[in-house]
Amino acid sequence: MWRSFCSTTNAATLALKNKKWDALVIGGGHNGLTAAAYLAQSGLSVAVLERRHLIGGAAVTEELIPGFKFSRCSYLQSLLRPSIIRDLELHRHGLKLLKRSPSSFTPCLDGRYLLLGPDADLNHSEISKFSERDADAYPRYENQLEKFCKFMDPLIDSSPPEAHHGVSSFNSRLKHKLQKSEFLAHCLHQSVSMGQQGLVDFMDLLLSPASKVLNNWFESEVLKATLATDAVIGTTASAHTPGSGYALLHHMMGETDGDRGIWSYVEGGMGSVSLAIGKAAQEAGATIVTDAEVSKLMIEDSGTVTGVILADGTQIHSSVVLSNATVYKTFMELVPENVLPEDFYRAVKHSDYSSATTKINLAVDKLPQFQCCNIDYPEAGPQHMGTIHIGSESIEEIESACQDARNGLPSRRPVIEMTIPSVLDKTISPPGKHVINLFVQFTPYKPNDGSWEDTAYRESFAQRCFNLIDEYAPGFSSSVIGYDMLAPPDLERIIGLTGGNIFHGAMGLDSLFLMRPVKGWSNYRTPLRGLYLCGSGAHPGGGVMGAPGRNAARVVIDDIKG
């Protein structure tokens, strides 16, 4: 299905080089495709240049084992902005979301378990097994986070009110000042509506460790640990890290069909998200080319970007270039030396791109049977529907796994988020068999006790994960038909994620909003005239959100059309 996008054949290369494009997009990840769709809808000529043989970046579907289609990197959908789904008519282009209910299952070795989901009565009943007090507090906790998410919505959907760069016309400066005033006025209105206590609570969430936030709300260890996994996913931080409370909010910002905080599977895998956006971009007039690796940006002596050079030497000219590559890749590898301001160069070079994440995609011949459920039948039950939290029975268990990585070692008892999308999506596995995703933490990029390039070392760690699951679901290891494993260096090499960081860079408070990607350049423009950022390394950050691509496209359209 991906071959509807052309590869860099001789004809495609001629088509690319024989015209000057209004805009080129480096990278066909979901943000790059989103930017291309909005640019094309505005009437601009756009070409997307994707390094790999298929589009999607981290949101791809690949059939690596015959009959089994893996969401190879990202694996759940919620953060994709509803306005983008509407604007690009993604459902018409084939996007089908599969809601999960229940959405979370945490098995315990003592024979208990915790189910959570969109059903308030279920949540109260399940949490009451551990604490009546927590069962009563949980709806208030969710309501508070939802209120904070509504405060964040306009921040996500707007370009930050950055100092204006590179545009000198009076009309442009006036328009920018009006937009900035409107943005700040909206924030002030929202702040007043929250009230002083609401603002204090909001700041407490942003600045505090997730463990402190959760300890203030709850007493049950299993509930706190289940929620804390959202605060550490994709990071090298622990739940005790100051500022990790923000990640609790970041993962509540999304929705599925209007239901806030609900994560869904995507029929056909996460590549279907990228495919739908790609179809919308093509329908609007964009050209999408795969097997088209960009090796360098072309830059005039004046510091203006004029196009790109492909790995095969082909020069493609354009008025502007948008980079969906990581910030590090863009400025440290694609930009020629000695053209960036020194302070900007240093800030990019020394930003945090570290990762402790490994993704394992499995083909299995049967569903895992969790001994805490006391159910022995092959069909999918509520425990299989959502995210299954393995090794997360207490925050200290998560902290111990994180501490191993700080010591340079893969976690002895990894924190694992297991999902089984094939229980709802019958298009990705043969009948009676299943696809399982394991999102595993914590795994250093360069472990002290071995190398991810060593096949035996990789297999040993994968088996460590399978053995841990066996403790909760005996016999799991024997169900594995085959697997694909992406450690941090693999995520960097194959997907293009610097350091293996799934967010294109850390999501700490020093790397958000006006500080993303670096201080002074948060509005998608860069020190090089005509070069813009449109990936997750730009505001508002990582996840299959589309907001960086859409926001960047709007800035480009304003700059080109005035």
Solvent accessible surface area in square Angstrom, and as a share of the most:
residue,aa,sasa,rsa
1,M,131,0.58
2,W,32,0.11
3,R,154,0.56
4,S,73,0.47
5,F,3,0.01
6,C,58,0.35
7,S,30,0.20
8,T,35,0.20
9,T,81,0.47
10,N,129,0.66
11,A,74,0.57
12,A,11,0.09
13,T,22,0.13
14,L,99,0.49
15,A,63,0.49
16,L,1,0.01
17,K,94,0.40
18,N,110,0.56
19,K,89,0.38
20,K,132,0.56
21,W,15,0.05
22,D,45,0.23
23,A,0,0.00
24,L,0,0.00
25,V,0,0.00
26,I,10,0.05
27,G,16,0.15
28,G,0,0.00
29,G,8,0.07
30,H,17,0.08
31,N,4,0.02
32,G,0,0.00
33,L,0,0.00
34,T,0,0.00
35,A,0,0.00
36,A,0,0.00
37,A,0,0.00
38,Y,22,0.08
39,L,0,0.00
40,A,5,0.04
41,Q,95,0.42
42,S,31,0.20
43,G,64,0.62
44,L,18,0.09
45,S,31,0.20
46,V,0,0.00
47,A,0,0.00
48,V,0,0.00
49,L,2,0.01
50,E,10,0.05
51,R,88,0.32
52,R,31,0.11
53,H,80,0.36
54,L,5,0.02
55,I,0,0.00
56,G,0,0.00
57,G,16,0.16
58,A,29,0.22
59,A,0,0.00
60,V,1,0.00
61,T,7,0.04
62,E,14,0.07
63,E,95,0.42
64,L,73,0.36
65,I,35,0.18
66,P,118,0.74
67,G,32,0.31
68,F,8,0.03
69,K,75,0.32
70,F,0,0.00
71,S,10,0.06
72,R,25,0.09
73,C,7,0.04
74,S,24,0.15
75,Y,19,0.07
76,L,22,0.11
77,Q,1,0.00
78,S,1,0.01
79,L,8,0.04
80,L,2,0.01
81,R,13,0.05
82,P,35,0.22
83,S,26,0.17
84,I,0,0.00
85,I,24,0.12
86,R,162,0.59
87,D,64,0.33
88,L,3,0.02
89,E,87,0.39
90,L,0,0.00
91,H,94,0.42
92,R,137,0.50
93,H,22,0.10
94,G,52,0.50
95,L,5,0.02
96,K,107,0.45
97,L,21,0.10
98,L,27,0.14
99,K,90,0.38
100,R,7,0.03
101,S,67,0.43
102,P,12,0.08
103,S,23,0.15
104,S,14,0.09
105,F,1,0.00
106,T,0,0.00
107,P,1,0.01
108,C,8,0.05
109,L,86,0.43
110,D,95,0.49
111,G,41,0.40
112,R,119,0.44
113,Y,60,0.23
114,L,1,0.00
115,L,14,0.07
116,L,7,0.04
117,G,11,0.10
118,P,70,0.44
119,D,69,0.36
120,A,72,0.56
121,D,117,0.60
122,L,49,0.25
123,N,8,0.04
124,H,74,0.33
125,S,69,0.44
126,E,15,0.07
127,I,1,0.01
128,S,28,0.18
129,K,93,0.40
130,F,40,0.17
131,S,8,0.05
132,E,109,0.49
133,R,127,0.46
134,D,0,0.00
135,A,1,0.00
136,D,77,0.40
137,A,3,0.02
138,Y,16,0.06
139,P,60,0.38
140,R,138,0.50
141,Y,8,0.03
142,E,59,0.26
143,N,95,0.49
144,Q,35,0.16
145,L,4,0.02
146,E,60,0.27
147,K,95,0.40
148,F,0,0.00
149,C,0,0.00
150,K,113,0.48
151,F,21,0.09
152,M,23,0.10
153,D,33,0.17
154,P,32,0.20
155,L,22,0.11
156,I,2,0.01
157,D,39,0.20
158,S,34,0.22
159,S,39,0.25
160,P,4,0.02
161,P,17,0.11
162,E,15,0.07
163,A,59,0.46
164,H,53,0.24
165,H,44,0.20
166,G,49,0.47
167,V,39,0.22
168,S,93,0.60
169,S,57,0.37
170,F,138,0.57
171,N,111,0.57
172,S,21,0.13
173,R,103,0.38
174,L,81,0.40
175,K,78,0.33
176,H,27,0.12
177,K,131,0.56
178,L,113,0.56
179,Q,84,0.37
180,K,71,0.30
181,S,67,0.43
182,E,126,0.56
183,F,23,0.10
184,L,89,0.44
185,A,59,0.46
186,H,79,0.35
187,C,26,0.16
188,L,120,0.60
189,H,121,0.54
190,Q,39,0.17
191,S,23,0.15
192,V,109,0.62
193,S,79,0.51
194,M,27,0.12
195,G,30,0.29
196,Q,151,0.67
197,Q,120,0.53
198,G,6,0.05
199,L,56,0.28
200,V,80,0.46
201,D,42,0.22
202,F,10,0.04
203,M,91,0.41
204,D,54,0.28
205,L,5,0.03
206,L,28,0.14
207,L,100,0.50
208,S,7,0.04
209,P,29,0.18
210,A,0,0.00
211,S,8,0.05
212,K,96,0.41
213,V,9,0.05
214,L,0,0.00
215,N,80,0.41
216,N,94,0.48
217,W,51,0.18
218,F,4,0.02
219,E,97,0.43
220,S,9,0.06
221,E,83,0.37
222,V,10,0.05
223,L,1,0.00
224,K,14,0.06
225,A,0,0.00
226,T,7,0.04
227,L,23,0.12
228,A,0,0.00
229,T,3,0.02
230,D,49,0.26
231,A,2,0.02
232,V,2,0.01
233,I,22,0.11
234,G,1,0.01
235,T,28,0.16
236,T,56,0.32
237,A,26,0.20
238,S,3,0.02
239,A,2,0.01
240,H,71,0.32
241,T,47,0.27
242,P,102,0.64
243,G,13,0.13
244,S,9,0.06
245,G,0,0.00
246,Y,14,0.05
247,A,17,0.13
248,L,4,0.02
249,L,0,0.00
250,H,4,0.02
251,H,19,0.08
252,M,35,0.16
253,M,4,0.02
254,G,2,0.02
255,E,40,0.18
256,T,0,0.00
257,D,95,0.49
258,G,55,0.53
259,D,62,0.32
260,R,48,0.18
261,G,16,0.15
262,I,20,0.10
263,W,49,0.17
264,S,0,0.00
265,Y,3,0.01
266,V,5,0.03
267,E,59,0.27
268,G,15,0.15
269,G,7,0.07
270,M,2,0.01
271,G,0,0.00
272,S,14,0.09
273,V,0,0.00
274,S,0,0.00
275,L,17,0.08
276,A,1,0.00
277,I,0,0.00
278,G,0,0.00
279,K,80,0.34
280,A,5,0.04
281,A,0,0.00
282,Q,61,0.27
283,E,109,0.49
284,A,34,0.26
285,G,55,0.53
286,A,7,0.05
287,T,45,0.26
288,I,2,0.01
289,V,1,0.00
290,T,1,0.01
291,D,60,0.31
292,A,2,0.02
293,E,74,0.33
294,V,9,0.05
295,S,43,0.28
296,K,82,0.35
297,L,4,0.02
298,M,25,0.11
299,I,36,0.19
300,E,94,0.42
301,D,161,0.83
302,S,92,0.59
303,G,20,0.19
304,T,34,0.20
305,V,2,0.01
306,T,34,0.20
307,G,0,0.00
308,V,0,0.00
309,I,48,0.24
310,L,5,0.02
311,A,68,0.53
312,D,101,0.52
313,G,48,0.46
314,T,15,0.09
315,Q,87,0.39
316,I,0,0.00
317,H,76,0.34
318,S,2,0.01
319,S,52,0.34
320,V,10,0.06
321,V,0,0.00
322,L,0,0.00
323,S,0,0.00
324,N,16,0.08
325,A,24,0.18
326,T,1,0.00
327,V,7,0.04
328,Y,63,0.24
329,K,59,0.25
330,T,0,0.00
331,F,3,0.01
332,M,37,0.17
333,E,78,0.35
334,L,4,0.02
335,V,5,0.03
336,P,47,0.29
337,E,148,0.66
338,N,150,0.77
339,V,58,0.33
340,L,24,0.12
341,P,61,0.39
342,E,106,0.47
343,D,94,0.49
344,F,7,0.03
345,Y,81,0.31
346,R,120,0.44
347,A,41,0.32
348,V,0,0.00
349,K,93,0.39
350,H,137,0.61
351,S,41,0.27
352,D,74,0.38
353,Y,24,0.09
354,S,51,0.33
355,S,5,0.03
356,A,2,0.02
357,T,1,0.00
358,T,0,0.00
359,K,2,0.01
360,I,0,0.00
361,N,0,0.00
362,L,0,0.00
363,A,0,0.00
364,V,0,0.00
365,D,66,0.34
366,K,103,0.44
367,L,5,0.03
368,P,4,0.03
369,Q,47,0.21
370,F,4,0.01
371,Q,102,0.45
372,C,14,0.09
373,C,18,0.11
374,N,144,0.74
375,I,61,0.31
376,D,135,0.70
377,Y,88,0.33
378,P,101,0.64
379,E,110,0.49
380,A,37,0.28
381,G,3,0.03
382,P,64,0.40
383,Q,7,0.03
384,H,1,0.00
385,M,38,0.17
386,G,0,0.00
387,T,9,0.05
388,I,0,0.00
389,H,12,0.05
390,I,0,0.00
391,G,1,0.01
392,S,0,0.00
393,E,40,0.18
394,S,28,0.18
395,I,7,0.03
396,E,105,0.47
397,E,39,0.18
398,I,0,0.00
399,E,32,0.14
400,S,55,0.35
401,A,2,0.02
402,C,0,0.00
403,Q,70,0.31
404,D,7,0.04
405,A,19,0.14
406,R,120,0.44
407,N,84,0.43
408,G,11,0.11
409,L,63,0.31
410,P,2,0.01
411,S,0,0.00
412,R,164,0.60
413,R,91,0.33
414,P,0,0.00
415,V,7,0.04
416,I,0,0.00
417,E,13,0.06
418,M,0,0.00
419,T,0,0.00
420,I,0,0.00
421,P,11,0.07
422,S,2,0.02
423,V,8,0.05
424,L,58,0.29
425,D,1,0.01
426,K,148,0.63
427,T,68,0.40
428,I,4,0.02
429,S,19,0.12
430,P,40,0.25
431,P,132,0.83
432,G,62,0.59
433,K,74,0.31
434,H,22,0.10
435,V,1,0.00
436,I,0,0.00
437,N,1,0.00
438,L,0,0.00
439,F,11,0.05
440,V,0,0.00
441,Q,5,0.02
442,F,0,0.00
443,T,0,0.00
444,P,18,0.11
445,Y,68,0.26
446,K,159,0.67
447,P,13,0.08
448,N,112,0.57
449,D,79,0.41
450,G,35,0.34
451,S,49,0.32
452,W,8,0.03
453,E,161,0.72
454,D,72,0.37
455,T,89,0.52
456,A,70,0.54
457,Y,34,0.13
458,R,52,0.19
459,E,93,0.42
460,S,64,0.41
461,F,3,0.01
462,A,0,0.00
463,Q,77,0.34
464,R,74,0.27
465,C,0,0.00
466,F,7,0.03
467,N,77,0.39
468,L,7,0.03
469,I,0,0.00
470,D,35,0.18
471,E,69,0.31
472,Y,4,0.02
473,A,0,0.00
474,P,78,0.49
475,G,35,0.34
476,F,4,0.01
477,S,32,0.21
478,S,90,0.58
479,S,3,0.02
480,V,35,0.20
481,I,82,0.42
482,G,18,0.17
483,Y,77,0.29
484,D,19,0.10
485,M,12,0.06
486,L,1,0.01
487,A,0,0.00
488,P,0,0.00
489,P,32,0.20
490,D,11,0.06
491,L,1,0.00
492,E,60,0.27
493,R,158,0.58
494,I,28,0.14
495,I,14,0.07
496,G,31,0.29
497,L,5,0.02
498,T,18,0.11
499,G,13,0.12
500,G,0,0.00
501,N,4,0.02
502,I,39,0.20
503,F,12,0.05
504,H,26,0.11
505,G,7,0.07
506,A,25,0.19
507,M,25,0.11
508,G,31,0.30
509,L,63,0.31
510,D,108,0.56
511,S,24,0.15
512,L,20,0.10
513,F,59,0.25
514,L,68,0.34
515,M,76,0.34
516,R,6,0.02
517,P,19,0.12
518,V,11,0.06
519,K,155,0.66
520,G,24,0.23
521,W,45,0.16
522,S,1,0.00
523,N,2,0.01
524,Y,1,0.01
525,R,27,0.10
526,T,10,0.06
527,P,33,0.21
528,L,4,0.02
529,R,146,0.53
530,G,11,0.10
531,L,1,0.01
532,Y,14,0.05
533,L,5,0.03
534,C,0,0.00
535,G,3,0.03
536,S,8,0.05
537,G,4,0.04
538,A,2,0.01
539,H,7,0.03
540,P,10,0.06
541,G,0,0.00
542,G,0,0.00
543,G,22,0.21
544,V,15,0.09
545,M,1,0.00
546,G,0,0.00
547,A,0,0.00
548,P,0,0.00
549,G,0,0.00
550,R,1,0.01
551,N,2,0.01
552,A,0,0.00
553,A,0,0.00
554,R,109,0.40
555,V,11,0.06
556,V,0,0.00
557,I,35,0.18
558,D,45,0.23
559,D,42,0.22
560,I,67,0.34
561,K,115,0.49
562,G,60,0.58
